[in-house]
């Protein structure tokens, strides 16, 4: 009630009153500690905070699948020697690195949101030194999906994870329960990273992941009904194929997703007397059976 007493005594419009009310609601629903209060101040602290090695004690098969996935190598495989060391997004010195000039981290290492600029500097140092032992610890792991991204409104509970079903007693010292997440089995879960669209909250605005957009704007209107998980996590497969290092599997999947028919006709027209020119006409038809554009990210 003290909040209202400090306001000036004058008539307010209905619109202003609505804004004040909404601000009060947001204020009252904000955790008492700000995000900066819990920021990791070192890379070691952040890695420890997101350590999921104990998950394999109960979920051994899933953890083994995850270890083979691109999620487990979200920086090391794709970005370490590319975007972070060359081009407009590169950082020449660890001292230059901040959370604001690492836009790729928004999806490839979202944990950075809970860390200070000092941590960004340490990550840049690991990248520039090609420190693979450190880099392999930076990934999209269980806590990213089953805690941070598992809840779409509000903040995750401190002692809870989020999954496809409720688990009242979860045998873990830190996370003693699992809440059912309404998005865990829906494509929008994946769309949080694989379809972010323009990102304007960095020094260099970027647009990279548009996969979810093509899923919504092409696949669904054409009559598609499967979710991302039904195609890429069949039977809860946490390898989330395709594995782009497995050329044989990728070729097989591309052949299934993009069947191609080729008809060719050969002939030799006589252009001038006695001169025949070997000629071929090729008719190619490619039909996309994928749930999104190929390639996309």
Secondary structure, 3 states (H helix, E strand, C coil): CHHHHCCCCCCCCHHHHHHHHHHHHHHHCCCCCCHHHHCECCHHHHHHHCCCHHHHHCCHHHHHHHHCCCHHHCCCCCCCCCCCCCCCCCCCCHHHCCHHHCCCHHHHCHHHHHECHHHHHHHHHHHHCCCHHHHCCCCCCHHHHHHHCCCCCCCCCCCEEEECCCECCCCCCCCCEEEECCCCCCHHHHHCCCCCCEECCCCCCEECCCHHHHHHHHHCCCCCCCCHHHHHCHHHCCCCCCCCCCHHHHHHHHHHHEEEEEEEEEEEEEEECCEEEEEEEEEEEEEECCCCCCCCC
